[in-house]
Amino acid sequence: MNFLKEFWKRYKTRYVRYAPLDYGLYFEQPIIHGMGLESCYLGKLVMPGGFVVACDPLLGLHNAQPYTRRVPPGQYPVTMLVAGNNGSKRNALLKMNFSEERALQWELALLPGQALSAARSKNAWYGFTADAGIGCLCDGQVQKHFFRYLERFFRERPEGDVYTSLFAEAFSRHGGLAAAFHLPSSPASNVVLFHTGYGDGIYPAYWGLAENGNVCSLVIDFLVL
């Protein structure tokens, strides 16, 4: 059972701003809901502008907007939590830490123009849309370099398979579920790529807020646990 979906279905008029669970605990337990959990460190994501973008890199990169909160420019560690059961593995949660502080609340990440009241009235939740079963996390400035890089690939190789040609090797280093991809056209820039839970869908993100209210982390929930 998808706990988050069931919770929102029953309590869609309450607690919408904050997740009804502590994502930090998931990264501290080896098993939950009968699923084994494995942490996979993907390296540090370079954030030169501090504008966080999550999107489908193949179908949504050109017009993806960053979340409304901004973080200090820097390089931040990214970890994927992989859930396994009966021999199968799926990405469950992706977390990027901005400080060593522990999150006490998890606030829904919004894009420009989105409002929590609208989410309640539509009986839906906000998140980024994946139409190709793949997502990416990057800085808003890196997003532009990444789009130009992919645009040039498709222009030069219109029949080419971008996954096999560009991403497969990077994915193979992390069990085929996620990758830290460095842009050849911009060596100082990198992107985190990942398979999205059960494939196509809408995946919410949450800001981890410390006791002082500062943002200390960001989590993307792939709705597996």
Secondary structure, DSSP 8 states (H G I E B T S, - for coil): --HHHHHHHHSTTSS-SB-SS-HHHHTT-SEETTEEEEEEEEEEEEESS-BEEEE-TTTTTTT----SSB--SEEEEEEEEEEEETTEEEEEEEEEESSS---SEEEE---TT--HHHHHHTT----EEESSSEEEEEEHHHHHHHHHHHHHHHHH-TT--HIIIIIHHHHHTTTTSEEEEE-TTSTT-EEEEEE-TTSSEEE-EEEEE-TTS-EEEEEEE-S--
